[in-house]
Amino acid sequence: MLFRMKFIIPLAIAASAVATFGLYRTLERGNAGKAEARPAVRRVVVAAVLLPPGRKIEPADLKTGDWPSAIVPEGSLSDPAAAVGRVVKIESQAGEPILESKLAPTGSEGGFQSIIPDGMRALTVSVNNSSGVGGFILPNARVDVLVTVSSPARKEESTTRIILEDIRVLAVDQTYERKEDDPVLVQTVTLLVTPADAEKLVLASTEGKLQLSLRNTSDRSVRATPGVQLKQLIVHSAPAGSGGTAPGPRSAPAGDRRVVEVIRSAERAEVTFQNNEGKDSRTR
């Protein structure tokens, strides 16, 4: 019995060692497989702090981090030196990759003029709380520009039309950094336009009344419209008992003249036309 125990114990130890070694190799191969399955990464330069438009980037404004290669944004930088000294054209939040498209050309000076792309112009127009969309317009918003031109000789031909679409707002009241989304009283809005659009905007602001229409920033569509004239808004009421639609603006002939009731928002007015010309208007 003692003789058998001398052989059984070494054999058990040897078997245990073999099993342990096999388990180790199995785990090692599994870990190697997991390491090979890890996605490839790239070194990317990101903003260390909020970088507002017009700011000249300094080394302390940047840091680097690893990003999965499959989702690295186009135009990302890998070397901080490529961004130091450049001017921010579009705001970058802390932790966002620094993109070439968000930087002004090399050599640009800091300040507002550096965020104007080549070939474009910055033009400021006056607005009030109504035409400024109640103060909800902020830097980098996108707007359409409408103009209303009155016809003094034929009032019914007064026209409103969209003259510019999908225009970027560069600054509001000389502020070109987005602070918060709370509405504020806006007095001026600076728009980014082409030279040809700048001509249209100046003429429209001189000859008519401007109105801005706020767009969804993801909606980049352009829809040409013919505009609308005052006479198109004047709809004759259906005769009594005809089962017509709900009452709208009314017109009533009076000899050789016609009195037209026009409703604009909460304002109601009567306009008298004689020989197809507006003679007077009364608001009530």
Secondary structure, DSSP 8 states (H G I E B T S, - for coil): -HHHHHHHHHHHHHHHHHHHHHHHHHHHHHHHHHHHHS--EEEEEEESS-B-TT-B--GGGEEEEEEEGGG--TTB-S-GGGTTT-BBSS-B-TT-B-BGGGB--TT--SSGGGGS-TT-EEEEEE--TTTTGGGT--TT-EEEEEEEE--SS-GGG-EEEEEEEEEEEEEETTB-S---SS-----EEEEEE-HHHHHHHHHHHHHSEEEEEE--TT---------EEHHHH------TTS---S----EEEETTEEEEEEEETTEEEEEEEETTEEEEEEE-
